[in-house]
């Protein structure tokens, strides 16, 4: 949670790409920690599989979107540009 808070502060300070990269990495780190911990006691209201898919999927999506953010994207995915071209 601390890394996510730091990422939000960095985004608020004006470094959008770095902040969102930290948020995505924090989500993926949360998925890894949930996988590594054998039991979480009374905090387990969802299954481990649900947490892994949710945290890992959202973290990967945030990382991918932050790498593709304009201007000057660090990652270019051609088929996504085609989808944008045909929908707008």
N, CA, C and O atoms as a printed pandas DataFrame, in Angstrom:
     atom_number atom_name residue_name chain_id  residue_number  x_coord  y_coord  z_coord
0              1         N          UNK        A               1    0.821   -1.180    0.000
1              2        CA          UNK        A               1    0.000    0.000    0.000
2              3         C          UNK        A               1    0.873    1.255    0.000
3              4         O          UNK        A               1    0.496    2.289   -0.551
4              5         N          UNK        A               2    2.035    1.145    0.622
5              6        CA          UNK        A               2    2.927    2.286    0.661
6              7         C          UNK        A               2    3.446    2.664   -0.715
7              8         O          UNK        A               2    3.552    3.848   -1.037
8              9         N          UNK        A               3    3.772    1.662   -1.531
9             10        CA          UNK        A               3    4.271    1.931   -2.884
10            11         C          UNK        A               3    3.161    2.546   -3.733
11            12         O          UNK        A               3    3.421    3.442   -4.537
12            13         N          UNK        A               4    1.950    2.081   -3.565
13            14        CA          UNK        A               4    0.822    2.654   -4.298
14            15         C          UNK        A               4    0.596    4.104   -3.884
15            16         O          UNK        A               4    0.355    4.957   -4.738
16            17         N          UNK        A               5    0.670    4.394   -2.598
17            18        CA          UNK        A               5    0.540    5.772   -2.129
18            19         C          UNK        A               5    1.649    6.655   -2.665
19            20         O          UNK        A               5    1.401    7.796   -3.056
20            21         N          UNK        A               6    2.873    6.138   -2.689
21            22        CA          UNK        A               6    3.984    6.886   -3.256
22            23         C          UNK        A               6    3.757    7.150   -4.740
23            24         O          UNK        A               6    4.029    8.248   -5.225
24            25         N          UNK        A               7    3.263    6.156   -5.456
25            26        CA          UNK        A               7    2.953    6.332   -6.871
26            27         C          UNK        A               7    1.896    7.397   -7.098
27            28         O          UNK        A               7    2.007    8.192   -8.032
28            29         N          UNK        A               8    0.867    7.423   -6.250
29            30        CA          UNK        A               8   -0.175    8.446   -6.370
30            31         C          UNK        A               8    0.382    9.840   -6.089
31            32         O          UNK        A               8   -0.001   10.806   -6.748
32            33         N          UNK        A               9    1.280    9.946   -5.114
33            34        CA          UNK        A               9    1.905   11.237   -4.835
34            35         C          UNK        A               9    2.772   11.696   -6.008
35            36         O          UNK        A               9    2.796   12.883   -6.336
36            37         N          UNK        A              10    3.468   10.779   -6.627
37            38        CA          UNK        A              10    4.310   11.121   -7.773
38            39         C          UNK        A              10    3.445   11.550   -8.950
39            40         O          UNK        A              10    3.799   12.486   -9.667
40            41         N          UNK        A              11    2.321   10.882   -9.158
41            42        CA          UNK        A              11    1.392   11.302  -10.220
42            43         C          UNK        A              11    0.868   12.703   -9.927
43            44         O          UNK        A              11    0.777   13.531  -10.834
44            45         N          UNK        A              12    0.524   12.976   -8.676
45            46        CA          UNK        A              12    0.021   14.294   -8.310
46            47         C          UNK        A              12    1.089   15.375   -8.475
47            48         O          UNK        A              12    0.772   16.538   -8.727
48            49         N          UNK        A              13    2.359   14.982   -8.332
49            50        CA          UNK        A              13    3.457   15.941   -8.491
50            51         C          UNK        A              13    3.764   16.224   -9.950
51            52         O          UNK        A              13    4.488   17.174  -10.250
52            53         N          UNK        A              14    3.235   15.425  -10.862
53            54        CA          UNK        A              14    3.396   15.719  -12.280
54            55         C          UNK        A              14    4.163   14.681  -13.085
55            56         O          UNK        A              14    4.265   14.820  -14.304
56            57         N          UNK        A              15    4.697   13.664  -12.461
57            58        CA          UNK        A              15    5.422   12.625  -13.197
58            59         C          UNK        A              15    4.474   11.440  -13.401
59            60         O          UNK        A              15    4.544   10.439  -12.687
60            61         N          UNK        A              16    3.589   11.576  -14.389
61            62        CA          UNK        A              16    2.521   10.595  -14.598
62            63         C          UNK        A              16    3.057    9.188  -14.859
63            64         O          UNK        A              16    2.632    8.223  -14.223
64            65         N          UNK        A              17    3.992    9.083  -15.798
65            66        CA          UNK        A              17    4.453    7.756  -16.218
66            67         C          UNK        A              17    5.153    7.013  -15.077
67            68         O          UNK        A              17    4.896    5.827  -14.870
68            69         N          UNK        A              18    6.014    7.675  -14.349
69            70        CA          UNK        A              18    6.737    7.031  -13.255
70            71         C          UNK        A              18    5.773    6.615  -12.147
71            72         O          UNK        A              18    5.897    5.521  -11.598
72            73         N          UNK        A              19    4.826    7.470  -11.820
73            74        CA          UNK        A              19    3.855    7.148  -10.783
74            75         C          UNK        A              19    2.978    5.969  -11.131
75            76         O          UNK        A              19    2.733    5.102  -10.292
76            77         N          UNK        A              20    2.505    5.929  -12.363
77            78        CA          UNK        A              20    1.648    4.808  -12.749
78            79         C          UNK        A              20    2.446    3.512  -12.878
79            80         O          UNK        A              20    1.910    2.430  -12.635
80            81         N          UNK        A              21    3.713    3.611  -13.255
81            82        CA          UNK        A              21    4.552    2.409  -13.258
82            83         C          UNK        A              21    4.692    1.854  -11.841
83            84         O          UNK        A              21    4.636    0.641  -11.639
84            85         N          UNK        A              22    4.873    2.733  -10.870
85            86        CA          UNK        A              22    4.960    2.279   -9.480
86            87         C          UNK        A              22    3.652    1.643   -9.012
87            88         O          UNK        A              22    3.672    0.638   -8.300
88            89         N          UNK        A              23    2.530    2.212   -9.401
89            90        CA          UNK        A              23    1.241    1.651   -9.010
90            91         C          UNK        A              23    1.066    0.254   -9.618
91            92         O          UNK        A              23    0.634   -0.672   -8.930
92            93         N          UNK        A              24    1.396    0.102  -10.894
93            94        CA          UNK        A              24    1.296   -1.206  -11.533
94            95         C          UNK        A              24    2.221   -2.233  -10.905
95            96         O          UNK        A              24    1.835   -3.385  -10.705
96            97         N          UNK        A              25    3.446   -1.816  -10.594
97            98        CA          UNK        A              25    4.384   -2.737   -9.943
98            99         C          UNK        A              25    3.917   -3.116   -8.544
99           100         O          UNK        A              25    4.132   -4.245   -8.102
100          101         N          UNK        A              26    3.282   -2.186   -7.846
101          102        CA          UNK        A              26    2.742   -2.495   -6.518
102          103         C          UNK        A              26    1.624   -3.531   -6.612
103          104         O          UNK        A              26    1.531   -4.423   -5.769
104          105         N          UNK        A              27    0.783   -3.415   -7.629
105          106        CA          UNK        A              27   -0.295   -4.400   -7.813
106          107         C          UNK        A              27    0.281   -5.788   -8.115
107          108         O          UNK        A              27   -0.181   -6.789   -7.567
108          109         N          UNK        A              28    1.283   -5.840   -8.980
109          110        CA          UNK        A              28    1.905   -7.128   -9.289
110          111         C          UNK        A              28    2.630   -7.672   -8.055
111          112         O          UNK        A              28    2.616   -8.877   -7.804
112          113         N          UNK        A              29    3.258   -6.786   -7.294
113          114        CA          UNK        A              29    3.889   -7.208   -6.039
114          115         C          UNK        A              29    2.878   -7.768   -5.052
115          116         O          UNK        A              29    3.167   -8.733   -4.345
116          117         N          UNK        A              30    1.687   -7.164   -4.998
117          118        CA          UNK        A              30    0.621   -7.693   -4.147
118          119         C          UNK        A              30    0.182   -9.080   -4.579
119          120         O          UNK        A              30   -0.113   -9.928   -3.737
120          121         N          UNK        A              31    0.136   -9.320   -5.888
121          122        CA          UNK        A              31   -0.215  -10.658   -6.388
122          123         C          UNK        A              31    0.846  -11.672   -6.001
123          124         O          UNK        A              31    0.525  -12.796   -5.616
124          125         N          UNK        A              32    2.106  -11.280   -6.102
125          126        CA          UNK        A              32    3.198  -12.194   -5.732
126          127         C          UNK        A              32    3.156  -12.496   -4.234
127          128         O          UNK        A              32    3.342  -13.643   -3.828
128          129         N          UNK        A              33    2.914  -11.481   -3.417
129          130        CA          UNK        A              33    2.825  -11.713   -1.976
130          131         C          UNK        A              33    1.632  -12.599   -1.617
131          132         O          UNK        A              33    1.732  -13.446   -0.730
132          133         N          UNK        A              34    0.515  -12.406   -2.299
133          134        CA          UNK        A              34   -0.667  -13.248   -2.034
134          135         C          UNK        A              34   -0.398  -14.693   -2.427
135          136         O          UNK        A              34   -0.886  -15.619   -1.781
136          137         N          UNK        A              35    0.381  -14.882   -3.492
137          138        CA          UNK        A              35    0.741  -16.244   -3.906
138          139         C          UNK        A              35    1.707  -16.875   -2.913
139          140         O          UNK        A              35    1.622  -18.073   -2.643
140          141         N          UNK        A              36    2.632  -16.074   -2.364
141          142        CA          UNK        A              36    3.663  -16.601   -1.489
142          143         C          UNK        A              36    3.149  -16.926   -0.086
143          144         O          UNK        A              36    3.655  -17.847    0.554
144          145         N          UNK        A              37    2.157  -16.188    0.398
145          146        CA          UNK        A              37    1.651  -16.436    1.748
146          147         C          UNK        A              37    0.691  -17.619    1.742
147          148         O          UNK        A              37   -0.295  -17.605    1.006
148          149         N          UNK        A              38    0.961  -18.638    2.547
149          150        CA          UNK        A              38    0.109  -19.831    2.511
150          151         C          UNK        A              38   -1.290  -19.598    3.087
151          152         O          UNK        A              38   -2.263  -20.172    2.599
152          153         N          UNK        A              39   -1.392  -18.764    4.115
153          154        CA          UNK        A              39   -2.688  -18.541    4.737
154          155         C          UNK        A              39   -2.746  -17.111    5.250
155          156         O          UNK        A              39   -1.766  -16.594    5.787
156          157         N          UNK        A              40   -3.885  -16.482    5.084
157          158        CA          UNK        A              40   -4.033  -15.111    5.558
158          159         C          UNK        A              40   -5.074  -15.023    6.665
159          160         O          UNK        A              40   -5.476  -13.922    7.042
160          161         N          UNK        A              41   -5.513  -16.144    7.185
161          162        CA          UNK        A              41   -6.422  -16.162    8.321
162          163         C          UNK        A              41   -7.799  -15.616    7.997
163          164         O          UNK        A              41   -8.401  -15.964    6.982
164          165         N          UNK        A              42   -8.287  -14.755    8.877
165          166        CA          UNK        A              42   -9.634  -14.219    8.725
166          167         C          UNK        A              42   -9.732  -13.165    7.626
167          168         O          UNK        A              42  -10.835  -12.739    7.285
168          169         N          UNK        A              43   -8.616  -12.740    7.072
169          170        CA          UNK        A              43   -8.647  -11.766    5.992
170          171         C          UNK        A              43   -9.038  -12.394    4.656
171          172         O          UNK        A              43   -9.304  -11.677    3.691
172          173         N          UNK        A              44   -9.073  -13.702    4.590
173          174        CA          UNK        A              44   -9.356  -14.390    3.333
174          175         C          UNK        A              44  -10.863  -14.427    3.081
175          176         O          UNK        A              44  -11.540  -15.378    3.471
176          177         N          UNK        A              45  -11.376  -13.398    2.435
177          178        CA          UNK        A              45  -12.785  -13.392    2.068
178          179         C          UNK        A              45  -12.972  -13.829    0.617
179          180         O          UNK        A              45  -14.080  -14.167    0.200
180          181         N          UNK        A              46  -11.879  -13.819   -0.149
181          182        CA          UNK        A              46  -11.895  -14.301   -1.529
182          183         C          UNK        A              46  -10.887  -15.440   -1.633
183          184         O          UNK        A              46  -10.064  -15.642   -0.740
184          185         N          UNK        A              47  -10.961  -16.164   -2.712
185          186        CA          UNK        A              47   -9.990  -17.225   -2.909
186          187         C          UNK        A              47   -8.659  -16.630   -3.357
187          188         O          UNK        A              47   -8.603  -15.506   -3.856
188          189         N          UNK        A              48   -7.613  -17.384   -3.175
189          190        CA          UNK        A              48   -6.290  -16.943   -3.599
190          191         C          UNK        A              48   -6.251  -16.758   -5.108
191          192         O          UNK        A              48   -5.631  -15.816   -5.602
192          193         N          UNK        A              49   -6.905  -17.644   -5.840
193          194        CA          UNK        A              49   -6.942  -17.549   -7.301
194          195         C          UNK        A              49   -7.569  -16.226   -7.751
195          196         O          UNK        A              49   -7.060  -15.576   -8.664
196          197         N          UNK        A              50   -8.661  -15.834   -7.117
197          198        CA          UNK        A              50   -9.324  -14.575   -7.460
198          199         C          UNK        A              50   -8.404  -13.390   -7.218
199          200         O          UNK        A              50   -8.328  -12.483   -8.047
200          201         N          UNK        A              51   -7.707  -13.389   -6.094
201          202        CA          UNK        A              51   -6.782  -12.309   -5.793
202          203         C          UNK        A              51   -5.634  -12.265   -6.792
203          204         O          UNK        A              51   -5.252  -11.186   -7.245
204          205         N          UNK        A              52   -5.085  -13.412   -7.138
205          206        CA          UNK        A              52   -3.963  -13.448   -8.084
206          207         C          UNK        A              52   -4.375  -12.915   -9.448
207          208         O          UNK        A              52   -3.654  -12.120  -10.051
208          209         N          UNK        A              53   -5.528  -13.350   -9.934
209          210        CA          UNK        A              53   -5.993  -12.904  -11.253
210          211         C          UNK        A              53   -6.316  -11.413  -11.230
211          212         O          UNK        A              53   -5.972  -10.688  -12.163
212          213         N          UNK        A              54   -6.973  -10.955  -10.173
213          214        CA          UNK        A              54   -7.360   -9.549  -10.093
214          215         C          UNK        A              54   -6.143   -8.643   -9.970
215          216         O          UNK        A              54   -5.981   -7.712  -10.759
216          217         N          UNK        A              55   -5.289   -8.907   -8.993
217          218        CA          UNK        A              55   -4.114   -8.050   -8.788
218          219         C          UNK        A              55   -3.155   -8.141   -9.959
219          220         O          UNK        A              55   -2.658   -7.120  -10.434
220          221         N          UNK        A              56   -2.891   -9.344  -10.428
221          222        CA          UNK        A              56   -1.961   -9.506  -11.542
222          223         C          UNK        A              56   -2.479   -8.894  -12.831
223          224         O          UNK        A              56   -1.730   -8.238  -13.555
224          225         N          UNK        A              57   -3.763   -9.106  -13.123
225          226        CA          UNK        A              57   -4.343   -8.556  -14.347
226          227         C          UNK        A              57   -4.406   -7.035  -14.335
227          228         O          UNK        A              57   -4.051   -6.382  -15.316
228          229         N          UNK        A              58   -4.860   -6.476  -13.215
229          230        CA          UNK        A              58   -4.917   -5.014  -13.120
230          231         C          UNK        A              58   -3.520   -4.398  -13.125
231          232         O          UNK        A              58   -3.305   -3.355  -13.743
232          233         N          UNK        A              59   -2.577   -5.033  -12.444
233          234        CA          UNK        A              59   -1.209   -4.523  -12.440
234          235         C          UNK        A              59   -0.592   -4.546  -13.826
235          236         O          UNK        A              59    0.063   -3.587  -14.236
236          237         N          UNK        A              60   -0.799   -5.641  -14.552
237          238        CA          UNK        A              60   -0.267   -5.730  -15.920
238          239         C          UNK        A              60   -0.928   -4.704  -16.836
239          240         O          UNK        A              60   -0.259   -4.095  -17.671
240          241         N          UNK        A              61   -2.238   -4.508  -16.685
241          242        CA          UNK        A              61   -2.939   -3.517  -17.513
242          243         C          UNK        A              61   -2.444   -2.103  -17.216
243          244         O          UNK        A              61   -2.251   -1.312  -18.139
244          245         N          UNK        A              62   -2.238   -1.778  -15.945
245          246        CA          UNK        A              62   -1.736   -0.451  -15.585
246          247         C          UNK        A              62   -0.331   -0.249  -16.122
247          248         O          UNK        A              62   -0.015    0.822  -16.640
248          249         N          UNK        A              63    0.523   -1.271  -16.004
249          250        CA          UNK        A              63    1.876   -1.171  -16.554
250          251         C          UNK        A              63    1.846   -0.960  -18.059
251          252         O          UNK        A              63    2.542   -0.089  -18.581
252          253         N          UNK        A              64    1.046   -1.749  -18.756
253          254        CA          UNK        A              64    0.968   -1.641  -20.212
254          255         C          UNK        A              64    0.457   -0.261  -20.635
255          256         O          UNK        A              64    1.011    0.358  -21.544
256          257         N          UNK        A              65   -0.581    0.207  -19.986
257          258        CA          UNK        A              65   -1.139    1.514  -20.344
258          259         C          UNK        A              65   -0.180    2.655  -20.009
259          260         O          UNK        A              65   -0.118    3.641  -20.742
260          261         N          UNK        A              66    0.557    2.533  -18.924
261          262        CA          UNK        A              66    1.499    3.603  -18.599
262          263         C          UNK        A              66    2.680    3.614  -19.564
263          264         O          UNK        A              66    3.228    4.679  -19.847
264          265         N          UNK        A              67    3.078    2.464  -20.069
265          266        CA          UNK        A              67    4.148    2.429  -21.064
266          267         C          UNK        A              67    3.690    2.968  -22.413
267          268         O          UNK        A              67    4.510    3.434  -23.203
268          269         N          UNK        A              68    2.385    2.909  -22.683
269          270        CA          UNK        A              68    1.853    3.370  -23.961
270          271         C          UNK        A              68    1.296    4.791  -23.894
271          272         O          UNK        A              68    0.764    5.283  -24.889
272          273         N          UNK        A              69    1.405    5.460  -22.746
273          274        CA          UNK        A              69    0.813    6.787  -22.581
274          275         C          UNK        A              69    1.493    7.800  -23.493
275          276         O          UNK        A              69    2.703    7.754  -23.713
276          277         N          UNK        A              70    0.687    8.712  -24.015
277          278        CA          UNK        A              70    1.184    9.773  -24.884
278          279         C          UNK        A              70    1.581   10.972  -24.033
279          280         O          UNK        A              70    1.025   11.100  -22.942
280          281         N          UNK        A              71    2.446   11.822  -24.407
281          282        CA          UNK        A              71    3.268   11.826  -25.613
282          283         C          UNK        A              71    4.528   10.987  -25.417
283          284         O          UNK        A              71    4.915   10.687  -24.288
284          285         N          UNK        A              72    5.141   10.624  -26.486
285          286        CA          UNK        A              72    6.373    9.831  -26.521
286          287         C          UNK        A              72    6.227    8.503  -25.772
287          288         O          UNK        A              72    6.859    8.311  -24.733
288          289         N          UNK        A              73    5.409    7.594  -26.284
289          290        CA          UNK        A              73    5.241    6.299  -25.606
290          291         C          UNK        A              73    6.528    5.491  -25.625
291          292         O          UNK        A              73    7.288    5.528  -26.592
292          293         N          UNK        A              74    6.758    4.766  -24.546
293          294        CA          UNK        A              74    7.928    3.896  -24.454
294          295         C          UNK        A              74    7.670    2.566  -25.145
295          296         O          UNK        A              74    8.612    1.844  -25.472
296          297         N          UNK        A              75    6.406    2.234  -25.370
297          298        CA          UNK        A              75    6.019    0.972  -25.993
298          299         C          UNK        A              75    4.944    1.267  -27.027
299          300         O          UNK        A              75    3.962    1.953  -26.743
300          301         N          UNK        A              76    5.141    0.744  -28.219
301          302        CA          UNK        A              76    4.132    0.905  -29.272
302          303         C          UNK        A              76    3.607   -0.476  -29.659
303          304         O          UNK        A              76    4.375   -1.383  -29.980
304          305         N          UNK        A              77    2.292   -0.613  -29.620
305          306        CA          UNK        A              77    1.637   -1.862  -29.993
306          307         C          UNK        A              77    0.812   -1.563  -31.244
307          308         O          UNK        A              77   -0.217   -0.893  -31.161
308          309         N          UNK        A              78    1.260   -2.059  -32.412
309          310        CA          UNK        A              78    0.622   -1.659  -33.679
310          311         C          UNK        A              78   -0.869   -1.970  -33.768
311          312         O          UNK        A              78   -1.631   -1.142  -34.266
312          313         N          UNK        A              79   -1.307   -3.136  -33.301
313          314        CA          UNK        A              79   -2.725   -3.470  -33.477
314          315         C          UNK        A              79   -3.613   -2.583  -32.618
315          316         O          UNK        A              79   -4.772   -2.365  -32.969
316          317         N          UNK        A              80   -3.105   -2.065  -31.502
317          318        CA          UNK        A              80   -3.908   -1.140  -30.710
318          319         C          UNK        A              80   -4.069    0.199  -31.417
319          320         O          UNK        A              80   -5.116    0.838  -31.304
320          321         N          UNK        A              81   -3.037    0.632  -32.147
321          322        CA          UNK        A              81   -3.161    1.848  -32.928
322          323         C          UNK        A              81   -4.183    1.675  -34.041
323          324         O          UNK        A              81   -4.929    2.605  -34.347
324          325         N          UNK        A              82   -4.224    0.492  -34.651
325          326        CA          UNK        A              82   -5.222    0.222  -35.695
326          327         C          UNK        A              82   -6.624    0.233  -35.115
327          328         O          UNK        A              82   -7.543    0.770  -35.732
328          329         N          UNK        A              83   -6.800   -0.347  -33.949
329          330        CA          UNK        A              83   -8.126   -0.355  -33.315
330          331         C          UNK        A              83   -8.566    1.084  -33.028
331          332         O          UNK        A              83   -9.714    1.448  -33.280
332          333         N          UNK        A              84   -7.654    1.889  -32.504
333          334        CA          UNK        A              84   -7.977    3.282  -32.240
334          335         C          UNK        A              84   -8.327    4.021  -33.532
335          336         O          UNK        A              84   -9.258    4.826  -33.556
336          337         N          UNK        A              85   -7.590    3.750  -34.593
337          338        CA          UNK        A              85   -7.835    4.419  -35.877
338          339         C          UNK        A              85   -9.230    4.091  -36.413
339          340         O          UNK        A              85   -9.911    4.973  -36.937
340          341         N          UNK        A              86   -9.658    2.841  -36.288
341          342        CA          UNK        A              86  -10.939    2.440  -36.844
342          343         C          UNK        A              86  -12.123    2.803  -35.951
343          344         O          UNK        A              86  -13.258    2.837  -36.427
344          345         N          UNK        A              87  -11.885    3.073  -34.678
345          346        CA          UNK        A              87  -12.993    3.388  -33.779
346          347         C          UNK        A              87  -13.223    4.879  -33.615
347          348         O          UNK        A              87  -14.320    5.296  -33.244
348          349         N          UNK        A              88  -12.214    5.682  -33.883
349          350        CA          UNK        A              88  -12.367    7.130  -33.698
350          351         C          UNK        A              88  -12.502    7.826  -35.017
351          352         O          UNK        A              88  -12.640    9.049  -35.059
